[in-house]
């Protein structure tokens, strides 16, 4: 697969490194040319600008920039027809959603990138989790929820999830991305604010009362 990555930070390295490891053609595009070049060298990818990453990512483009910069970044790019993977988290001080009361981050990104097929994914875990090969805990592969509307884009992201050794989970349409982002804010608050094992808050499926 041809994957473009917009951003040159920790999420770009964690996910991009794994996708490159399994043979995907990855191009890292950063506004800081030096950082993009250094990251590409570490993960065996190519480097370029955000524009080149958008052009390269015919199968998927990962948006791996801080949420505060996301709308500005995508609004300057032509992402029409691309599966645009949004892993941002609009979480501010006090583990509160910066988008509370309005559209989700994913929906705002979609509005700023007309013609792109936005899929919300990979936002529930710290970048260190994506460096694990594979992310399997007590024999159970990590599940990755996806929210999106376009079938082909969702299938591309499912493949990328499986290539990490994880299992994709259907989270519904992009209108449900706000729930996924709120889940991230809540879990981060438990992990960081309380030192709690957030995985312990939900019972196994067979005990869920279904």
N, C-alpha and C positions, 0 to 999 in steps of 0.2 A: 504494500500500500504506500501511496505517496502522502506523507503527513507533513504539514506545515505547523510550526510552533511559534506563536507570537508571545515573546517574553523570554527572558534568559535567567530566571530565578530558580528557586528550589523545586517548584512543581514542574517546571519545564525540564529540569535535569532528571528528576525522579521518574516521570512518565516517559519522557523522550528517550532516556537511556535504556529503559526496558523495551520500548518499541524498536529501537535500533538494534538491540541485542538479538531480537528474534527475526531480524532481516528486513524490517520496513525501511523505506527511503525517507529519511527525516531531514528537514531543513529548519534550522533555528533562525528566527528573525527577531532581532532586538533593536530598540532605538539606540542603545549603546553598542556600537559595532565591536568594541573590544570585548565586552562581556559575552556577546553572542558568539564571537570567534572562539573565545576560551571555552565556553560551554560546549560548542560543537566539537572541539578537539577532544574534550573529556569523554563524550558519549559516542564518538565515531559518526557524527553527523556532518552536514554542511552548514555554513553560516551565510546569512544575508540580512536583508532589511525586512521589516514587517510586510511590506508590499510583496517582496519576493516569497515570503512564507505563505501569504495568502494565495499567491499564484501557484506555488508548488503543491499546496495541499488539495489535490483533486479528489482525494478520498476522505480527508478530514483535516480540519485546522483546529488546533488546541489554543484556546485563549488562556494564557497563563500569566496574566498581569494582575496587579492589585485591583480590587473592584473600583477604587476611586479613579483609576485611569481607564477603565475598560470601555466605557461609552465613547470617550474621546478617541481612543485608539481605533476601535472598529469603525467609527464614523468616517475615518480618513481612508478606509480601505475598500476595495471592491471584493466583496465576499459572496456575490451572487452565485447561487447554485452550490455553495460549499456546505458541508456538514460542519458547523461551528460548535465545538465542544467548550462549554462554559464551566470552568471549575472554580470560579470566583466565589468568595463568601463576603457578603455585605455586613460584616459583623464589626461593631464599633465598641467603644468603652462600655464596660459593664456587661459585655456579651449580649448587646442589644442589636437588633436588626436596624441597619441604616435605611432600609426600604420600608419600614413598618408603615402601614396605612396606605401604601401605594403599590404600583406594579413591582413584581419581583425583579431582582437583578437580571435574571435571564430574559425576562420580557423587555426590559429596558435595552438590553444588548440587542435583542432581536429587532426592536424598533429602530435602533441606530445602524443596523446592518440589513437593510431591505434586500430580500432575495436570498439571504442565508437561512439555512435550516438549523436552528439552534437546538442543541441537546444539552441539558443540564446533567453533569456527571462528575464523579471524582472529587466532590467538594466535602465529603464527610470525614476524610482522613488527612492526617498530617503527612507532609511530603515524605517523611522517613518510611511510612508504610509502603509507599509505592516503590521503594528501593529494595524491598524484600523479594526474594526469588524462591518460591512465590509467596504471596501473603496468605498463608494458611495457618489457622489458629486452632489448636486441639483437634487437628485432622479435618477441619471444616474450612473450605476456601472462603475468602472474604466475598460478600455479596455487594454489588455496586448498583444502586438504584439509578435509573435513567428516566428523565422527563423530556419528552419531545413529541412533535406532531408528524414528522415526515418519515415514512417507512424506510426509505433507502438510507437516510442519515442515521436512523436508529440502528439499522443492521450493521452499518460500518462501525458504530461505536460499540455495539455488542461484540464485534470481532476484536476490537482493541481491548475490551475488558477481558475477554477470554485469553488473549495473548499475554496478559499479566498473570494468568493463573487464577483469575477471579471469576465469579458468576454474575452475569447481568440480571437485573431484576426490573421488570416493567413498573415504573412509577406513575404512569399516566402521561397526559399531554403536558405541554409547556405551561398551561394554566395551573398545574400543580407544583411547578418549580418553587413557588413561594413556600410551600410546605417543606420541601427538601432543604431550602435555605434556612428556614426556622429551626428545623431539626439540627442542622449544623450549629447554629447559635446556641441551642439548648445543650447539645453534647459537649461543645467546647467549654461552656460554663461549668458543666459537671466535671470534666477532665481537669481543666486548668484551675477553676475557681474553688472546687471542692475536693479535688484529688480522688474523685469517685470512679469506680469501674462502671462506666456507662453501659457496657454490654450486659450487665447484670439486671438492668431495669425491665427487660422484656423476657417473658418465658419462652421456652421452645414452642414451635408451632403446635405440637400435639397437645399443649396445655393452654392454648390461646382461646379456648372456648368457642371454636368455630363449629 
